[in-house]
Amino acid sequence: MNRNTWLIIITLVITAMAVSCSYTRTTYEKVDDWEYDSEKFEDMDYFNGAGGSTPVQSARITNAPMVMEECCEDGIGFAVGGAMDINNFRDNIENDYLPLPTDITPEGIFYDYFFETGQTEPCEELFCPSYSTAISRDPFSGEKVYYLSVGLNSGLKESDFSRKKLNLIIVLDISGSMSSGFNRYYYDQFGNEVEIEASEDLDKTKMQIANEAIVDLLDHLDEDDRFGMVLYDDRAYLAKPMRLVKATDMESIKQHILEITPQGGTNMAAGMEMGTELYEELLNVDQSEYENRIIFLTDAMPNTGETSEQGLFGMMQNNADQGIYTTFIGIGLDFNTELIEAITKIKGANYYSVRTPQEFKERMDEGFDFMVTPLVFNLELVLQAEGYDIEKVYGSPEADEATGEIMSVNTLFPSKRVEGETRGGLVLLKLTKTSSDGSIEIRVSYEDREGNVEDVVDEVEFSDADQDYYDNSGIRKGILLSRYVDLVKNWLMDERLKNEYMEDQPLVTREDGIIVPPPFDIELGRWERQSMPLTVSSHYQELFEDFYDYFQVEMEALGDTTLQQELDILNKLIRL
């Protein structure tokens, strides 16, 4: 062929390639679709919550214009839903406030630590429970106590794990209580203000820290995720319609978020309702491809609209039934864990507290994909044993729903596994021995994401040893932390009972040992939380001093220096 023929062929090939690309390439115009303007909010779409009479335009989802289109190795285990830290408890102690009993939970403190789960063989399934036993005497009464741990293992490898595409709605509390300093109680300004030492981060307002936390969250979204945003005070405002991230000018959106300022009352129901509305056009999307989640940032002190946990619970329950799950992120020392504890027992729900922007960023860098990806639902454990009953479950938000034979966990989330230990990868059962029969049959059932039900049956035998023993370090650490939580909860209840009713009959005594805390049901102005100064009676100071020695011995036996943070708290309480 001559030179001209070659030129014609090359030209035709290039033209064909260009035409092909024009038919296969998807192009997006990045849009700044921020709608909220605090100076013009009277003209905006808003809810006043739960069936209010204010007219509401249908929620919008905006689509961008589109032009054609092995055993025990490192990996993944599981942790339960509900509280994913006890930051609110730690922050209140650090700032000399008395925490609420709900500020500290077994599942929250378990997620601060890694546990050996008792897994002895490779897991080939989505979920593989393992079991460990222990006999451990109460550090005060000396009574022999029986424990069974459930290790939360998975056959998933971290290299194989990837979350689904995410349809994310962020609902942000912009109410007046968000104007207070992060390390102050908003309602103290009405007659109970306490001055505390400021720090560089914590002297910011709750609003500023919430805004920064959201900007950090947005860095974890992928191009194919969708994102929308709702703001609420005493009513709700559409700040940003749902749109693909790759079609959104995210840098402009971040700047808008950093400029948000607080105002008005606190109507959590209105925010949740509008956030839910934004999913109306997405409920029929392929749920094997997309995850739906509302991330709700708040100090959890509603004072208008539907303020009962039943109202929010009902909305969240309906959402969960449709595959829309919720994460709460608590902002500020006065974040009301009492309310959030009540409503995060729902399928697919979890919650975190922000201590500092930097710490929250580090936690999200490690765990954002895990946080938005529930993998196991409706886990039920049935204990079939002549010789044992379940007295108490530690490490599950549904612990209060346990009976003598049945333990339930609504949701398991993936969790990091390092050197054979899983973050939060344990549920602990405190057992009552009813006869000399030491054999136990355990039946476990659970559902995967597609609703398939799996059943597993195992047998466990307790040793007849007279001395303390632990099958492994995981159950030993779980027992130590569960006793710590029980002792602290009982102390907090006693301090509040003493303040409320002038009662001074301690729940924990040397004769009875560390008892399971009774239900806590004291009205504290309900959700509008005021501070109480940090106080410790002489009785509990003596108990804390003895427990400190026990804790230190156990920490050394476990070889886990990260437990030192609990010793530091005990030391502070002893020296008050």
HELIX and SHEET records of a PDB file:
HELIX    1   1 ARG A    3  THR A   24  1                                  22    
HELIX    2   2 SER A   38  ASP A   43  5                                   6    
HELIX    3   3 ASN A   87  GLU A   94  1                                   8    
HELIX    4   4 PRO A  101  ASP A  103  5                                   3    
HELIX    5   5 PRO A  106  PHE A  110  1                                   5    
HELIX    6   6 GLU A  158  ASP A  160  5                                   3    
HELIX    7   7 GLY A  176  SER A  179  5                                   4    
HELIX    8   8 TYR A  186  PHE A  190  5                                   5    
HELIX    9   9 LYS A  206  LEU A  218  1                                  13    
HELIX   10  10 VAL A  245  ALA A  247  5                                   3    
HELIX   11  11 MET A  250  LEU A  258  1                                   9    
HELIX   12  12 MET A  268  GLU A  277  1                                  10    
HELIX   13  13 GLU A  280  LEU A  282  5                                   3    
HELIX   14  14 GLU A  309  ASP A  321  1                                  13    
HELIX   15  15 THR A  337  ILE A  343  1                                   7    
HELIX   16  16 PRO A  357  MET A  371  1                                  15    
HELIX   17  17 ALA A  399  GLU A  401  5                                   3    
HELIX   18  18 SER A  473  TYR A  501  1                                  29    
HELIX   19  19 SER A  538  LEU A  558  1                                  21    
HELIX   20  20 THR A  561  LEU A  563  5                                   3    
HELIX   21  21 GLN A  564  ARG A  575  1                                  12    
SHEET    1   A 8 TYR A  46  PHE A  47  0                                        
SHEET    2   A 8 ALA A 236  LEU A 244 -1                                        
SHEET    3   A 8 ARG A 226  TYR A 232 -1                                        
SHEET    4   A 8 LYS A 165  ASP A 173  1                                        
SHEET    5   A 8 TYR A 290  THR A 298  1                                        
SHEET    6   A 8 ILE A 324  ILE A 331  1                                        
SHEET    7   A 8 ASN A 350  VAL A 354  1                                        
SHEET    8   A 8 GLY A  82  ALA A  83  1                                        
SHEET    1   B 5 GLY A  75  VAL A  80  0                                        
SHEET    2   B 5 ILE A 406  VAL A 418 -1                                        
SHEET    3   B 5 VAL A 376  GLN A 384 -1                                        
SHEET    4   B 5 SER A 439  GLU A 447 -1                                        
SHEET    5   B 5 VAL A 453  GLU A 461 -1                                        
SHEET    1   C 4 GLY A  75  VAL A  80  0                                        
SHEET    2   C 4 ILE A 406  VAL A 418 -1                                        
SHEET    3   C 4 GLU A 421  ARG A 423 -1                                        
SHEET    4   C 4 PHE A 114  GLU A 116 -1                                        
SHEET    1   D 5 TYR A 388  TYR A 394  0                                        
SHEET    2   D 5 LEU A 426  LYS A 433 -1                                        
SHEET    3   D 5 LYS A 144  ASN A 153 -1                                        
SHEET    4   D 5 CYS A 128  ARG A 137 -1                                        
SHEET    5   D 5 TYR A 469  TYR A 470 -1                                        
END                                                                             
